Amino acid sequence: MENLLLKPENSLINRALDPERHPELQLAGWGFAAWSEHLLKPEEPFIYRRPMAAFYDDNATRMLPSPEASTMLAHVRAAAYDAKVVMADENCHPFCFEGTRWIVAQNGYLPGWQVLQRELLQHCKDEYLTQMLGTTDTEFVYALLLSLLEGDSDEDVQRAVEELVRLIAKAMKDLDLPGLTKLKMALVSEERIIGINWGLGHRGEVDPAGDWRELRKADAGTDDFALGMPPEPMYLLLGRNFQHDEANYGFRECTEDEATAAVFASEPLSEDGDDWIPPEYGSIMFLAKDGERITGTVKELQL
């Protein structure tokens, strides 16, 4: 696990201190979930979450060099520099509810989500609402998405994600609360990863206009800068033998037919990101491990 979280040039731990795609330090917590055949309960993820900056947590350097994982989801939490932000384990990603195979982490935000609940709670199942312990929009979106799932197939997940965005956009319109919404999400179970890259513009539009590269040149804190964040791509790397590379992810890049490993990330883990494939805005990506092979597809979300 240290080859993913500690050693790369742009590792997750380093990203809390020096993020490439976020204007602020990410100090509000971190966490990971991992499946491993070496655990006593290999069918369940081992979950660790702490409400502190990842680079201040000495458990990271003591713990991460030891475990091996077959599937892992890790996250650093960004939050406003504000005393209203609740720093607690319950607000750190990833989130994991009983009664589902899926765990989730997200780089995103749903503005006014507390008020939007007036319209959205009717679509949520009690079995997930009663497991909410924190005060974050991501945990609520997780409960809503699980409630919309009718099965665990790729098609079921895509339909649920599309319905999730429809319901959010409609609730914003009905309550006259449009706002910039960022949904960059990883939905993960053992040997499966589903990556979601979508959002809404300042007026609740599903197709915000503008080139994200140009918008991101605006000053941090401006509407243009914020608008450039949802359309950014996410990043995928397929390869073999990555566990033998300790830092730079210079392992053998290959075609999907040859791949035995995949890394899905909000930023490339290497400074040279040329080999990373960018799943674009408006897409959903499905990765799965079938024996020693990795299968993957990227589809356009429909709204």
C-alpha positions in Angstrom: 0.0 0.0 0.0 2.9 2.4 0.5 3.7 2.1 -3.2 0.3 3.8 -3.8 -0.1 6.1 -0.8 3.5 7.1 0.2 6.1 6.7 -2.4 4.8 8.2 -5.7 5.9 11.7 -6.6 2.3 12.9 -6.3 1.2 10.5 -3.6 -2.1 10.8 -1.8 -0.3 11.8 1.4 1.8 14.5 -0.4 -1.4 15.7 -2.1 -2.8 16.8 1.2 0.1 19.3 1.4 0.6 20.1 -2.2 -2.5 19.4 -4.3 -2.2 20.0 -8.1 -5.9 20.5 -8.8 -7.1 22.2 -5.6 -6.4 25.8 -4.4 -6.1 24.9 -0.7 -4.3 22.5 1.6 -6.4 19.4 2.3 -6.3 19.4 6.1 -9.7 18.0 7.1 -8.9 14.3 7.3 -8.0 11.3 5.4 -8.7 7.6 5.2 -8.6 4.4 3.2 -10.4 1.1 2.8 -8.6 -2.1 1.6 -9.5 -5.7 0.7 -6.8 -8.3 1.2 -6.7 -12.1 1.3 -4.4 -11.7 4.3 -7.2 -10.3 6.5 -9.2 -12.6 8.8 -12.3 -11.4 7.0 -11.0 -11.0 3.4 -14.5 -10.4 2.1 -14.8 -7.2 4.1 -12.8 -4.0 3.7 -10.4 -2.9 6.4 -11.2 0.8 7.0 -9.1 3.5 8.6 -10.2 7.2 9.0 -8.7 10.1 10.9 -9.8 13.7 11.1 -6.4 15.3 10.7 -4.0 16.2 7.9 -2.6 13.0 6.4 1.0 14.3 6.6 0.6 14.8 10.4 -0.6 11.3 11.0 2.4 9.2 12.1 0.2 6.1 11.7 0.6 6.5 7.9 4.3 5.9 7.8 4.1 3.2 10.5 1.2 1.3 9.1 1.2 1.6 5.3 4.5 -0.1 4.6 3.1 -3.4 6.0 -0.2 -4.3 4.4 -0.8 -5.6 0.9 -4.2 -5.1 -0.8 -6.0 -6.4 -3.9 -8.4 -3.5 -4.0 -8.1 -0.2 -2.2 -9.9 3.2 -2.0 -8.1 6.2 -0.3 -9.0 9.8 0.1 -7.8 13.1 1.5 -10.6 15.5 2.7 -10.7 19.1 1.6 -12.9 21.5 3.6 -13.4 25.2 4.0 -11.0 26.9 6.5 -13.9 27.6 8.8 -14.8 26.9 12.4 -18.1 25.5 11.2 -16.4 22.5 9.6 -16.8 19.4 11.8 -13.6 17.5 12.2 -14.6 14.0 13.1 -13.9 10.4 12.0 -17.6 10.2 10.8 -16.9 13.0 8.3 -13.8 11.3 6.7 -14.0 9.2 3.6 -14.5 6.5 2.5 -18.0 5.8 3.7 -19.2 2.3 4.3 -22.8 1.2 5.1 -23.9 -2.2 6.1 -26.2 -4.0 3.7 -24.3 -3.0 0.5 -21.2 -4.2 -1.2 -20.2 -0.6 -2.2 -18.1 1.9 -0.4 -17.6 5.5 -1.6 -15.3 8.5 -1.6 -15.8 11.8 -3.4 -14.0 15.0 -4.4 -17.0 17.2 -4.8 -19.7 19.2 -3.2 -23.5 19.5 -3.3 -24.4 23.1 -2.3 -27.4 23.6 0.0 -27.8 19.9 0.5 -29.4 20.3 3.9 -32.3 22.2 2.3 -32.4 20.0 -0.8 -33.2 17.1 1.5 -36.7 18.4 1.7 -37.1 17.1 -1.9 -34.6 14.3 -1.9 -35.4 12.4 1.4 -38.5 10.8 -0.1 -36.2 8.9 -2.4 -33.9 7.6 0.4 -34.4 4.2 2.1 -34.5 4.1 5.9 -31.9 1.3 6.0 -29.3 3.8 4.7 -30.5 7.0 6.3 -30.3 5.5 9.8 -26.6 4.7 9.2 -25.7 8.3 8.6 -23.4 9.5 11.4 -21.7 12.6 9.9 -22.6 16.0 8.6 -21.3 15.8 5.0 -23.0 16.1 1.6 -21.0 13.1 0.4 -22.5 10.8 3.0 -26.0 11.9 2.1 -25.3 11.5 -1.7 -24.0 8.0 -0.8 -27.3 7.2 1.0 -29.4 8.5 -1.9 -27.4 6.6 -4.5 -27.6 3.3 -2.7 -31.4 3.9 -2.4 -31.7 4.3 -6.1 -29.7 1.1 -6.9 -31.8 -1.8 -8.2 -28.9 -4.2 -8.5 -25.1 -4.3 -8.7 -24.5 -4.6 -12.4 -22.8 -1.9 -14.4 -26.1 -1.0 -16.0 -27.8 -0.8 -12.7 -25.2 1.6 -11.3 -25.3 3.8 -14.4 -29.1 4.1 -14.2 -28.9 5.0 -10.6 -26.2 7.7 -11.1 -28.2 9.2 -14.0 -31.3 9.3 -11.8 -29.3 10.8 -8.9 -28.3 13.8 -11.0 -31.8 14.1 -12.4 -33.2 14.3 -8.9 -30.6 16.7 -7.7 -31.2 19.0 -10.6 -34.9 18.9 -10.2 -34.8 19.6 -6.5 -32.6 22.6 -7.2 -35.1 23.9 -9.7 -38.1 23.2 -7.5 -36.6 24.9 -4.5 -35.0 27.7 -6.6 -31.6 26.7 -5.2 -29.4 26.2 -8.3 -25.7 25.9 -7.6 -22.4 24.6 -8.9 -22.3 20.9 -8.1 -19.2 18.6 -8.4 -19.6 14.9 -8.5 -16.2 13.2 -8.9 -16.9 9.9 -7.2 -15.3 6.4 -6.8 -17.8 3.7 -6.0 -15.7 0.6 -5.0 -16.3 -3.0 -4.0 -13.8 -5.9 -4.0 -12.1 -6.1 -7.4 -14.5 -3.5 -8.9 -14.1 0.3 -9.3 -16.7 2.6 -10.8 -15.6 6.1 -11.4 -18.1 8.9 -11.9 -17.2 12.3 -13.3 -20.1 14.7 -13.5 -21.7 17.9 -12.1 -23.8 20.9 -12.6 -23.0 24.5 -13.5 -23.8 27.6 -11.5 -27.4 27.7 -12.7 -27.9 24.0 -12.3 -27.2 23.2 -16.0 -25.9 19.7 -16.8 -23.6 21.0 -19.6 -21.7 24.0 -18.2 -19.9 25.9 -21.0 -16.2 26.6 -21.2 -12.8 25.0 -21.4 -11.8 23.9 -17.9 -8.1 24.6 -18.7 -8.9 28.3 -19.5 -11.4 28.6 -16.6 -8.8 27.3 -14.1 -6.5 30.2 -15.1 -8.9 32.6 -13.3 -8.1 33.7 -9.7 -9.0 31.2 -7.0 -12.3 32.1 -5.4 -13.9 33.4 -8.6 -16.9 31.9 -10.3 -14.9 31.1 -13.4 -12.2 29.2 -11.3 -15.0 27.2 -9.5 -16.7 26.4 -12.8 -13.5 24.9 -14.1 -13.4 22.3 -11.4 -16.4 20.0 -12.3 -15.4 19.5 -16.0 -11.8 18.4 -15.2 -10.9 14.9 -16.2 -10.0 12.1 -13.8 -7.1 9.8 -14.5 -6.6 6.1 -15.2 -3.5 4.0 -15.6 -3.5 0.4 -16.8 -0.4 -1.7 -16.4 1.5 -4.8 -15.2 3.7 -5.4 -12.2 3.2 -2.0 -10.6 4.0 -3.5 -7.2 7.6 -3.7 -8.3 7.9 0.0 -8.9 8.4 2.0 -5.7 7.9 5.6 -6.7 7.4 6.8 -10.2 4.9 4.4 -11.8 7.2 3.8 -14.6 6.0 0.2 -14.8 5.1 -1.4 -18.0 2.1 0.4 -19.6 0.1 -1.9 -21.7 -3.1 -2.6 -23.5 -6.3 -3.6 -21.7 -5.8 -7.2 -22.9 -2.5 -7.3 -21.0 -3.3 -5.3 -17.9 -3.2 -6.9 -14.5 -3.6 -3.7 -12.5 -5.3 -0.4 -12.7 -5.0 2.9 -10.8 -7.9 5.4 -10.9 -7.1 8.8 -9.4 -8.2 12.4 -9.3 -4.7 13.4 -10.2 -1.9 11.4 -11.8 0.4 9.9 -9.2 3.5 10.7 -11.3 4.7 14.1 -12.3 4.8 12.9 -15.9 1.1 12.1 -16.5 1.4 11.5 -20.2 0.6 7.8 -19.9 -2.6 8.4 -17.8 -5.9 8.1 -19.6 -8.3 10.9 -18.7 -12.0 9.8 -18.3 -13.7 13.0 -19.3 -16.5 15.0 -17.7 -19.9 13.4 -18.2 -18.6 9.9 -18.2 -18.8 6.8 -16.0 -16.0 4.2 -15.9 -16.2 0.6 -15.0 -13.2 -1.4 -14.0 -13.2 -5.0 -12.8 -10.6 -7.8 -12.2 -11.4 -11.1 -13.9 -8.8 -13.6 -12.8 -5.5 -11.9 -13.5 -6.9 -9.5 -16.1 -8.4 -6.0 -15.8 -11.5 -5.2 -17.9 -12.6 -1.6 -18.3 -15.1 0.4 -20.2 -16.0 4.1 -20.2 -19.5 5.2 -21.1 -21.2 8.6 -21.5 -23.8 9.4 -18.9 -27.2 10.3 -20.3 -29.5 13.0 -18.8 
